[in-house]
Amino acid sequence: MKGSHPDLLDIPLTGDPMTHQQFERLKEQLKLLSPQQLKTLKSEISHQLEPSTHSLLNDDEMNVLAQLFR
């Protein structure tokens, strides 16, 4: 991401929590993502929030299977 857009947020990889201002800027940057990138990010966030669910299929694979039976 760095260098591809002049307004992109540089997030230090220190392990420290983001400041409120960094978080708000990050939310604004999400608007630049494509629908596929947002889906991928959503899937990764879901897996971090619910690590105990050991699904054999990711969200995209589940969506493809669901469409087969419509």
C-alpha positions as YAML, in Angstrom:
chain: A
units: angstrom
residues:
- id: 1
  name: MET
  ca: [0.00, 0.00, 0.00]
- id: 2
  name: LYS
  ca: [2.78, 2.45, 0.80]
- id: 3
  name: GLY
  ca: [3.70, 4.63, -2.15]
- id: 4
  name: SER
  ca: [0.64, 3.74, -4.21]
- id: 5
  name: HIS
  ca: [-1.51, 6.59, -2.90]
- id: 6
  name: PRO
  ca: [-0.29, 9.82, -1.30]
- id: 7
  name: ASP
  ca: [-2.93, 9.84, 1.43]
- id: 8
  name: LEU
  ca: [-2.50, 6.27, 2.62]
- id: 9
  name: LEU
  ca: [-2.06, 5.78, 6.32]
- id: 10
  name: ASP
  ca: [1.31, 4.54, 7.52]
- id: 11
  name: ILE
  ca: [0.56, 2.17, 10.39]
- id: 12
  name: PRO
  ca: [3.58, 1.36, 12.52]
- id: 13
  name: LEU
  ca: [4.00, -2.36, 13.07]
- id: 14
  name: THR
  ca: [4.91, -1.95, 16.73]
- id: 15
  name: GLY
  ca: [2.05, -3.96, 18.18]
- id: 16
  name: ASP
  ca: [0.71, -0.88, 19.93]
- id: 17
  name: PRO
  ca: [-3.00, -0.12, 19.53]
- id: 18
  name: MET
  ca: [-3.96, 2.45, 16.91]
- id: 19
  name: THR
  ca: [-4.86, 5.93, 17.96]
- id: 20
  name: HIS
  ca: [-8.41, 7.11, 17.32]
- id: 21
  name: GLN
  ca: [-7.14, 9.31, 14.49]
- id: 22
  name: GLN
  ca: [-5.29, 6.40, 12.84]
- id: 23
  name: PHE
  ca: [-8.40, 4.23, 13.11]
- id: 24
  name: GLU
  ca: [-10.61, 6.91, 11.52]
- id: 25
  name: ARG
  ca: [-8.13, 7.35, 8.66]
- id: 26
  name: LEU
  ca: [-8.01, 3.59, 8.17]
- id: 27
  name: LYS
  ca: [-11.80, 3.46, 7.90]
- id: 28
  name: GLU
  ca: [-11.62, 6.13, 5.20]
- id: 29
  name: GLN
  ca: [-9.03, 4.08, 3.31]
- id: 30
  name: LEU
  ca: [-11.41, 1.11, 3.23]
- id: 31
  name: LYS
  ca: [-13.50, 3.08, 0.75]
- id: 32
  name: LEU
  ca: [-10.67, 2.67, -1.77]
- id: 33
  name: LEU
  ca: [-10.82, -1.14, -1.69]
- id: 34
  name: SER
  ca: [-12.55, -3.18, -4.36]
- id: 35
  name: PRO
  ca: [-15.53, -5.39, -3.44]
- id: 36
  name: GLN
  ca: [-13.29, -8.48, -3.66]
- id: 37
  name: GLN
  ca: [-10.68, -6.90, -1.38]
- id: 38
  name: LEU
  ca: [-13.41, -6.01, 1.12]
- id: 39
  name: LYS
  ca: [-14.70, -9.60, 1.07]
- id: 40
  name: THR
  ca: [-11.20, -10.92, 1.69]
- id: 41
  name: LEU
  ca: [-10.71, -8.48, 4.56]
- id: 42
  name: LYS
  ca: [-14.10, -9.41, 6.01]
- id: 43
  name: SER
  ca: [-13.16, -13.08, 5.91]
- id: 44
  name: GLU
  ca: [-9.83, -12.44, 7.65]
- id: 45
  name: ILE
  ca: [-11.49, -10.32, 10.34]
- id: 46
  name: SER
  ca: [-14.15, -12.96, 10.91]
- id: 47
  name: HIS
  ca: [-11.48, -15.61, 11.36]
- id: 48
  name: GLN
  ca: [-9.64, -13.44, 13.89]
- id: 49
  name: LEU
  ca: [-12.82, -12.73, 15.86]
- id: 50
  name: GLU
  ca: [-13.95, -16.37, 15.85]
- id: 51
  name: PRO
  ca: [-10.74, -18.45, 15.79]
- id: 52
  name: SER
  ca: [-12.43, -21.47, 17.38]
- id: 53
  name: THR
  ca: [-14.58, -22.19, 14.33]
- id: 54
  name: HIS
  ca: [-12.63, -24.57, 12.12]
- id: 55
  name: SER
  ca: [-14.53, -24.39, 8.87]
- id: 56
  name: LEU
  ca: [-13.29, -26.49, 5.99]
- id: 57
  name: LEU
  ca: [-14.40, -23.83, 3.50]
- id: 58
  name: ASN
  ca: [-13.77, -20.10, 3.41]
- id: 59
  name: ASP
  ca: [-16.54, -17.55, 2.82]
- id: 60
  name: ASP
  ca: [-16.00, -17.41, -0.95]
- id: 61
  name: GLU
  ca: [-16.20, -21.18, -1.27]
- id: 62
  name: MET
  ca: [-19.37, -21.25, 0.84]
- id: 63
  name: ASN
  ca: [-20.92, -18.59, -1.41]
- id: 64
  name: VAL
  ca: [-20.12, -20.59, -4.56]
- id: 65
  name: LEU
  ca: [-21.68, -23.72, -3.06]
- id: 66
  name: ALA
  ca: [-24.76, -21.78, -1.95]
- id: 67
  name: GLN
  ca: [-25.21, -20.44, -5.49]
- id: 68
  name: LEU
  ca: [-25.13, -23.97, -6.90]
- id: 69
  name: PHE
  ca: [-28.27, -24.86, -4.94]
- id: 70
  name: ARG
  ca: [-30.32, -21.78, -5.82]
...
